[in-house]
Amino acid sequence: MVMNLVWPAEEHLAGYVDALRRNWSADTQRAAAAAEELARIEADPAAFLAQQIDPDGHGPPVILPDGSVVPRLPSYRLWMWDGEFCGSISLRWQPGTTALPPHCLGHIGYSVVPWKRQRGYATRALGLILPLARERGLPFVELTTDPDNIASQRVILSNGGELIEEFHKPAAHGGAAALRFRIQLP
């Protein structure tokens, strides 16, 4: 079956919950993130689903890897779906600018569940979300990855990404070396 992006909805929530219970999380930097999301879903599934599509940035604050808390940016989180939950991809932006605050490493982040990797799903998901970025008025998007994450680099390059810099992540993200790519949007 072909993988497509779906808007988070009740009919897909059980698959998302299953992935969280299997220790997957879109937040790859904080081990507690899956448990936190499970608690939010248990407390109010409808509110959790509504917060996945947050074009005004009114959702709960974001907890960074060092535990600091920052305001949420306007964002969309879509789910990869091939008949089952496969992962998620998110788009973040600031209205009226291409700039992101220093704590936000890129416009787009994605994560495929381990049992669905190496099927081209991240590459397809990135290609499918780029039109949404253009609809938000972005002429380009930036994505970051670790220097040793060759799979993620291939995903970005396959979608027209160009390496624009090597840098060190802010202290809130651990200060490690990283690569920044840019994809121009037609």
Backbone as JSON, one array per atom type, in Angstrom:
{
  "sequence": "MVMNLVWPAEEHLAGYVDALRRNWSADTQRAAAAAEELARIEADPAAFLAQQIDPDGHGPPVILPDGSVVPRLPSYRLWMWDGEFCGSISLRWQPGTTALPPHCLGHIGYSVVPWKRQRGYATRALGLILPLARERGLPFVELTTDPDNIASQRVILSNGGELIEEFHKPAAHGGAAALRFRIQLP",
  "N": [[0.84, -1.18, 0.0], [0.43, 2.29, -0.65], [2.12, 4.91, 1.0], [0.71, 7.7, 2.53], [0.12, 11.07, 3.67], [-1.82, 11.86, 6.49], [-4.26, 13.86, 8.16], [-4.12, 14.18, 11.64], [-6.48, 12.24, 13.28], [-9.4, 10.83, 14.89], [-9.88, 8.23, 13.88], [-7.36, 7.3, 13.32], [-5.99, 7.35, 15.64], [-5.57, 5.16, 17.39], [-3.49, 3.71, 16.19], [-1.4, 5.55, 16.42], [-1.18, 5.73, 19.21], [-0.42, 3.08, 19.74], [2.16, 3.07, 18.59], [3.46, 4.91, 20.3], [3.33, 3.45, 22.67], [5.05, 1.46, 22.02], [7.46, 2.58, 22.4], [8.21, 4.52, 20.53], [8.63, 7.88, 19.44], [7.88, 11.08, 18.09], [9.44, 13.06, 19.04], [12.57, 12.78, 19.19], [14.59, 13.4, 20.92], [13.97, 13.46, 23.58], [13.39, 11.25, 26.08], [11.14, 11.06, 27.73], [9.03, 11.99, 26.26], [7.17, 10.32, 24.86], [5.64, 9.1, 26.92], [4.53, 11.4, 28.04], [2.91, 12.3, 25.94], [1.14, 10.12, 25.75], [-0.2, 10.4, 28.2], [-1.47, 12.87, 27.8], [-3.19, 12.17, 25.7], [-4.77, 10.22, 26.95], [-6.02, 11.81, 28.88], [-7.51, 13.69, 27.36], [-8.47, 12.96, 24.43], [-9.6, 14.26, 22.16], [-8.79, 16.94, 22.43], [-6.02, 16.58, 22.28], [-5.76, 15.68, 19.59], [-6.73, 17.96, 18.24], [-4.73, 19.78, 18.85], [-2.64, 19.02, 17.24], [-2.83, 20.22, 14.83], [-2.08, 23.31, 14.53], [-2.19, 26.17, 13.55], [-1.97, 28.7, 14.61], [-0.3, 28.65, 16.76], [-1.13, 28.22, 19.43], [-1.02, 26.06, 21.1], [0.19, 23.84, 23.77], [3.23, 24.77, 25.55], [6.58, 24.03, 24.33], [8.8, 21.54, 25.32], [12.2, 21.56, 25.63], [15.19, 19.58, 24.92], [16.91, 20.0, 27.14], [15.17, 20.47, 29.16], [14.19, 23.03, 29.39], [11.56, 25.38, 28.68], [9.69, 26.58, 25.95], [7.71, 28.9, 23.98], [5.17, 27.56, 21.83], [5.44, 27.29, 18.32], [3.5, 28.31, 15.43], [2.14, 25.51, 13.75], [1.91, 22.37, 11.93], [1.23, 18.98, 12.39], [1.45, 16.08, 10.71], [0.42, 12.72, 10.01], [2.1, 9.8, 8.91], [0.78, 7.3, 6.88], [0.01, 4.06, 5.92], [-2.1, 2.4, 5.78], [-1.63, 1.64, 8.23], [-0.27, 3.26, 11.12], [2.7, 5.04, 10.48], [4.58, 6.98, 11.13], [5.5, 10.42, 11.79], [5.36, 13.8, 10.56], [6.32, 17.14, 10.78], [5.59, 20.6, 10.34], [6.82, 23.75, 10.94], [6.63, 27.27, 11.57], [7.15, 30.87, 11.51], [4.92, 33.48, 11.35], [5.08, 35.68, 8.58], [7.84, 35.67, 8.19], [10.88, 33.98, 7.26], [12.58, 33.26, 9.18], [13.5, 31.4, 12.09], [13.18, 30.93, 15.62], [16.14, 30.66, 17.72], [15.99, 28.28, 19.25], [14.55, 26.53, 17.72], [15.27, 24.15, 15.47], [14.68, 23.68, 12.77], [12.4, 24.08, 9.95], [10.98, 21.8, 9.35], [10.43, 18.6, 10.69], [10.81, 15.08, 11.07], [9.87, 11.65, 11.69], [10.08, 8.23, 11.38], [8.47, 5.23, 12.33], [10.34, 2.55, 13.81], [9.77, -0.04, 12.72], [8.87, 0.46, 10.18], [10.78, 1.57, 8.64], [13.17, 2.27, 6.0], [11.68, 2.12, 3.68], [11.22, 4.23, 2.1], [9.47, 6.06, 3.14], [9.93, 8.43, 4.67], [11.14, 10.08, 2.77], [9.06, 10.34, 0.89], [7.09, 11.52, 2.56], [8.29, 13.97, 3.22], [8.38, 15.16, 0.67], [5.63, 15.4, 0.25], [4.81, 17.23, 2.19], [5.98, 19.61, 1.53], [4.44, 21.3, -0.29], [2.55, 22.35, 1.55], [4.16, 23.98, 3.11], [4.83, 25.9, 1.23], [2.3, 26.97, 0.81], [2.04, 28.32, 3.2], [3.5, 30.51, 2.7], [6.24, 30.32, 2.65], [9.35, 30.66, 1.06], [11.36, 28.87, 1.09], [12.46, 25.99, 2.97], [14.14, 24.99, 5.94], [16.06, 22.32, 7.22], [17.49, 20.26, 9.72], [20.07, 17.96, 10.6], [21.91, 15.34, 12.21], [25.45, 14.94, 11.72], [26.16, 12.23, 11.33], [23.84, 11.01, 10.52], [23.08, 9.6, 7.96], [20.93, 8.5, 6.54], [18.82, 10.36, 6.95], [19.98, 12.58, 5.74], [20.0, 11.71, 3.09], [17.24, 11.61, 2.58], [16.58, 14.34, 2.66], [18.25, 15.39, 0.62], [17.17, 13.99, -1.55], [14.86, 15.35, -1.92], [15.59, 17.74, -3.01], [17.22, 19.21, -1.33], [19.89, 21.29, -0.19], [23.06, 21.43, 1.27], [23.73, 23.92, 3.57], [25.14, 24.78, 5.79], [27.45, 23.81, 8.36], [27.09, 23.5, 11.8], [26.87, 24.17, 15.36], [24.55, 22.86, 17.57], [22.25, 24.73, 19.64], [22.84, 25.17, 23.19], [20.61, 24.21, 24.62], [19.83, 22.09, 23.11], [21.92, 20.38, 23.38], [24.34, 21.1, 22.17], [25.81, 19.75, 20.19], [27.51, 18.93, 17.06], [25.98, 19.71, 13.91], [24.16, 19.57, 10.79], [22.84, 21.88, 8.45], [20.32, 22.05, 6.1], [18.8, 23.38, 3.12], [15.77, 23.63, 1.34], [14.6, 24.86, -1.58], [11.48, 26.27, -2.44], [9.29, 25.88, -5.11]],
  "CA": [[0.0, 0.0, 0.0], [1.17, 3.54, -0.74], [2.09, 5.74, 2.19], [0.27, 9.07, 2.35], [-0.01, 11.84, 4.91], [-3.19, 12.08, 6.94], [-4.4, 14.77, 9.28], [-4.42, 13.41, 12.84], [-7.92, 12.11, 13.48], [-9.77, 9.74, 15.79], [-9.78, 6.9, 13.25], [-5.95, 6.92, 13.24], [-5.37, 7.56, 16.94], [-5.13, 3.89, 18.0], [-2.17, 3.4, 15.63], [-0.45, 6.48, 17.02], [-1.0, 5.29, 20.59], [0.36, 1.84, 19.7], [3.56, 3.43, 18.35], [3.98, 5.49, 21.55], [3.49, 2.36, 23.65], [6.19, 0.66, 21.57], [8.62, 3.43, 22.67], [8.51, 5.47, 19.46], [8.12, 9.24, 19.63], [8.37, 12.05, 17.12], [10.48, 13.79, 19.77], [13.67, 11.81, 19.3], [15.62, 13.9, 21.83], [13.53, 13.39, 24.98], [12.82, 9.92, 26.36], [9.86, 11.19, 28.42], [8.02, 12.56, 25.37], [6.1, 9.35, 24.55], [4.77, 8.99, 28.1], [3.79, 12.66, 28.17], [1.84, 12.32, 24.94], [0.13, 9.13, 26.15], [-0.99, 11.0, 29.28], [-2.34, 13.89, 27.19], [-4.23, 11.48, 24.94], [-5.67, 9.6, 27.91], [-6.78, 12.86, 29.55], [-8.47, 14.34, 26.45], [-8.04, 12.62, 23.07], [-10.04, 15.27, 21.18], [-7.9, 18.11, 22.57], [-4.71, 16.19, 21.73], [-5.85, 15.7, 18.13], [-6.87, 19.35, 17.8], [-3.46, 20.49, 19.01], [-1.69, 18.61, 16.21], [-2.98, 21.21, 13.76], [-2.06, 24.52, 15.36], [-1.63, 27.23, 12.7], [-1.81, 29.95, 15.35], [0.68, 28.47, 17.83], [-1.77, 28.36, 20.74], [-0.9, 24.81, 21.85], [1.04, 23.88, 24.96], [4.63, 25.08, 25.28], [7.47, 22.95, 23.91], [9.88, 21.24, 26.27], [13.44, 21.28, 24.91], [15.94, 18.46, 25.51], [17.51, 20.33, 28.44], [14.09, 20.7, 30.12], [13.65, 24.39, 29.31], [10.26, 25.45, 28.04], [9.57, 27.71, 25.04], [6.38, 28.95, 23.37], [4.94, 26.77, 20.62], [5.3, 28.01, 17.05], [2.45, 27.77, 14.57], [2.64, 24.24, 13.22], [1.07, 21.24, 11.56], [1.85, 17.65, 12.48], [0.69, 15.1, 9.95], [0.84, 11.35, 10.27], [2.35, 8.92, 7.78], [-0.2, 6.23, 6.98], [-0.02, 3.12, 4.79], [-3.07, 1.44, 6.3], [-1.21, 1.64, 9.62], [0.56, 4.42, 11.47], [4.1, 4.84, 10.06], [5.44, 8.03, 11.64], [4.92, 11.76, 11.69], [6.17, 14.88, 9.99], [5.77, 18.41, 11.25], [5.99, 21.85, 9.71], [6.78, 24.87, 11.89], [6.97, 28.54, 10.93], [6.78, 32.11, 12.16], [4.22, 34.27, 10.34], [5.71, 36.86, 8.01], [9.29, 35.58, 8.09], [11.45, 32.63, 7.13], [13.43, 33.04, 10.35], [13.02, 30.61, 13.22], [13.92, 31.26, 16.84], [17.32, 29.81, 17.87], [15.69, 26.97, 19.83], [13.87, 25.69, 16.72], [16.36, 23.81, 14.56], [14.29, 23.64, 11.37], [10.98, 24.21, 9.64], [10.37, 20.48, 9.2], [11.02, 17.46, 11.4], [10.07, 13.85, 10.77], [10.34, 10.43, 12.32], [9.38, 7.03, 10.95], [8.57, 4.18, 13.35], [11.42, 1.62, 13.4], [9.3, -1.2, 11.96], [8.45, 0.88, 8.84], [11.91, 2.28, 8.02], [13.82, 1.78, 4.77], [10.65, 1.93, 2.66], [11.07, 5.5, 1.39], [8.37, 6.83, 3.71], [10.36, 9.78, 5.06], [11.35, 10.82, 1.53], [7.73, 10.67, 0.36], [6.43, 12.45, 3.48], [8.89, 15.29, 3.04], [7.88, 15.68, -0.6], [4.21, 15.73, 0.37], [4.56, 18.37, 3.07], [6.55, 20.85, 0.96], [3.4, 22.24, -0.76], [1.96, 23.05, 2.68], [5.1, 25.04, 3.47], [4.67, 26.96, 0.22], [1.01, 27.62, 1.11], [2.25, 29.2, 4.35], [4.27, 31.66, 2.23], [7.69, 30.12, 2.78], [10.05, 30.44, -0.21], [12.25, 27.73, 1.33], [12.44, 25.42, 4.32], [15.41, 24.48, 6.43], [16.0, 21.11, 8.02], [18.79, 19.93, 10.28], [20.31, 16.56, 10.94], [23.24, 15.07, 12.75], [26.39, 14.57, 10.64], [26.21, 10.79, 11.1], [22.52, 10.5, 10.11], [23.15, 9.54, 6.5], [19.59, 8.24, 6.01], [18.09, 11.62, 6.93], [20.58, 13.43, 4.71], [19.51, 11.22, 1.79], [15.84, 12.05, 2.47], [16.59, 15.77, 2.35], [18.85, 15.56, -0.71], [16.23, 13.46, -2.54], [13.8, 16.34, -2.1], [16.16, 18.98, -3.5], [17.94, 19.93, -0.29], [21.3, 21.64, -0.37], [23.75, 21.73, 2.52], [24.1, 25.34, 3.64], [26.13, 25.04, 6.83], [27.71, 22.97, 9.51], [26.97, 24.38, 12.96], [26.67, 23.48, 16.64], [23.21, 23.09, 18.11], [22.25, 25.51, 20.87], [23.05, 24.4, 24.42], [19.35, 23.55, 25.0], [19.77, 20.87, 22.3], [23.1, 19.58, 23.64], [25.55, 21.71, 21.63], [26.55, 18.87, 19.27], [27.62, 19.33, 15.66], [24.81, 19.43, 13.09], [24.16, 20.07, 9.41], [21.62, 22.57, 8.06], [19.99, 21.98, 4.68], [17.71, 24.23, 2.65], [15.05, 23.21, 0.15], [13.88, 25.97, -2.2], [10.13, 25.88, -2.82], [8.92, 26.54, -6.37]],
  "C": [[0.88, 1.25, 0.0], [1.03, 4.31, 0.57], [1.65, 7.15, 1.79], [0.27, 9.76, 3.7], [-1.48, 12.0, 5.21], [-3.16, 13.11, 8.06], [-4.73, 13.92, 10.51], [-5.93, 13.42, 13.12], [-8.19, 10.87, 14.33], [-9.59, 8.36, 15.17], [-8.33, 6.41, 13.13], [-5.26, 6.91, 14.61], [-4.86, 6.25, 17.57], [-3.75, 3.49, 17.48], [-1.08, 4.28, 16.21], [-0.14, 6.05, 18.46], [-0.17, 4.02, 20.65], [1.85, 2.15, 19.49], [4.18, 4.04, 19.61], [4.22, 4.4, 22.59], [4.65, 1.45, 23.28], [7.5, 1.48, 21.64], [9.09, 4.27, 21.49], [7.98, 6.83, 19.89], [8.68, 10.11, 18.53], [9.47, 12.91, 17.74], [11.61, 12.8, 20.06], [14.73, 12.22, 20.32], [15.24, 13.78, 23.3], [12.82, 12.07, 25.24], [11.43, 10.01, 26.99], [8.72, 11.61, 27.49], [6.87, 11.58, 25.08], [5.13, 9.23, 25.72], [3.93, 10.25, 28.29], [2.64, 12.72, 27.17], [0.76, 11.3, 25.27], [-0.77, 9.7, 27.24], [-1.94, 12.06, 28.73], [-3.48, 13.24, 26.41], [-5.25, 10.86, 25.89], [-6.57, 10.65, 28.57], [-7.84, 13.47, 28.64], [-8.04, 14.09, 25.01], [-8.43, 13.68, 22.04], [-9.14, 16.5, 21.23], [-6.52, 17.79, 21.99], [-4.74, 16.26, 20.2], [-5.94, 17.12, 17.59], [-5.55, 20.09, 17.86], [-2.41, 20.1, 17.97], [-1.72, 19.56, 15.02], [-3.16, 22.55, 14.46], [-1.46, 25.69, 14.57], [-1.44, 28.58, 13.4], [-0.81, 29.85, 16.5], [0.12, 28.63, 19.22], [-1.66, 27.11, 21.6], [0.01, 24.95, 23.05], [2.48, 24.21, 24.6], [5.43, 23.82, 24.92], [8.56, 22.78, 24.95], [11.1, 20.84, 25.46], [14.21, 20.15, 25.6], [16.56, 18.74, 26.87], [16.47, 20.61, 29.52], [13.54, 22.11, 30.1], [12.37, 24.38, 28.47], [10.19, 26.72, 27.2], [8.17, 27.72, 24.44], [6.33, 28.12, 22.08], [4.83, 27.7, 19.42], [4.05, 27.52, 16.34], [2.99, 26.53, 13.87], [1.51, 23.33, 12.76], [1.88, 20.0, 11.85], [0.92, 16.7, 11.74], [1.26, 13.72, 10.22], [1.04, 10.59, 8.97], [1.46, 7.69, 7.96], [-0.16, 5.36, 5.73], [-1.07, 2.03, 5.04], [-2.82, 1.24, 7.78], [-0.41, 2.9, 9.86], [2.02, 4.1, 11.16], [5.07, 5.85, 10.66], [4.75, 9.37, 11.52], [5.92, 12.72, 11.08], [5.51, 16.19, 10.4], [6.39, 19.57, 10.49], [5.79, 22.95, 10.73], [7.18, 26.14, 11.17], [6.64, 29.69, 11.87], [6.12, 32.97, 11.09], [5.05, 35.47, 9.9], [7.22, 36.8, 7.87], [9.72, 34.13, 7.84], [12.29, 32.26, 8.34], [12.72, 32.17, 11.39], [13.78, 31.03, 14.46], [15.08, 30.28, 17.03], [17.03, 28.42, 18.43], [15.01, 26.02, 18.85], [14.86, 25.4, 15.6], [15.96, 23.75, 13.09], [12.79, 23.78, 11.2], [10.26, 22.86, 9.65], [11.16, 19.46, 10.02], [10.18, 16.23, 11.12], [10.7, 12.68, 11.5], [9.46, 9.27, 11.86], [9.54, 5.98, 12.05], [9.59, 3.15, 12.87], [10.96, 0.47, 12.52], [8.8, -0.83, 10.56], [9.58, 1.61, 8.1], [12.4, 1.55, 6.78], [12.78, 1.4, 3.7], [10.43, 3.19, 1.84], [9.99, 6.4, 1.96], [8.77, 8.25, 4.1], [10.56, 10.64, 3.81], [10.01, 11.26, 0.95], [7.03, 11.7, 1.24], [6.98, 13.86, 3.32], [8.4, 15.92, 1.74], [6.43, 16.12, -0.52], [3.93, 16.94, 1.25], [5.08, 19.7, 2.49], [5.48, 21.79, 0.39], [2.7, 22.98, 0.39], [2.86, 24.19, 3.16], [4.97, 26.22, 2.5], [3.37, 27.72, 0.46], [1.12, 28.57, 2.29], [3.1, 30.41, 3.96], [5.77, 31.51, 2.34], [8.32, 29.9, 1.4], [11.03, 29.27, -0.13], [11.97, 27.19, 2.72], [13.84, 24.97, 4.66], [15.17, 23.3, 7.33], [17.4, 20.85, 8.55], [18.86, 18.44, 10.58], [21.71, 16.43, 11.53], [24.16, 14.64, 11.62], [26.44, 13.08, 10.35], [24.87, 10.18, 10.68], [22.42, 10.54, 8.58], [21.77, 9.31, 5.9], [18.78, 9.54, 5.92], [18.66, 12.57, 5.87], [20.11, 13.02, 3.33], [18.06, 11.65, 1.54], [15.8, 13.5, 2.02], [17.14, 16.01, 0.95], [17.91, 15.07, -1.8], [15.08, 14.43, -2.82], [14.36, 17.71, -2.49], [16.93, 19.78, -2.48], [19.39, 20.18, -0.66], [21.88, 21.96, 1.0], [24.14, 23.19, 2.53], [25.08, 25.65, 4.76], [26.28, 23.86, 7.78], [27.7, 23.92, 10.7], [26.9, 23.52, 14.22], [25.29, 23.86, 17.15], [23.32, 23.98, 19.35], [22.4, 24.6, 22.09], [21.79, 23.63, 24.83], [19.16, 22.23, 24.25], [21.06, 20.04, 22.43], [24.39, 20.09, 23.04], [26.34, 20.88, 20.63], [26.59, 19.45, 17.86], [26.35, 18.91, 14.91], [25.0, 20.01, 11.7], [22.81, 20.74, 9.14], [21.5, 22.51, 6.54], [18.86, 22.94, 4.37], [17.11, 23.61, 1.4], [14.29, 24.43, -0.37], [12.52, 25.46, -2.65], [9.72, 26.61, -4.08], [7.66, 27.38, -6.22]]
}
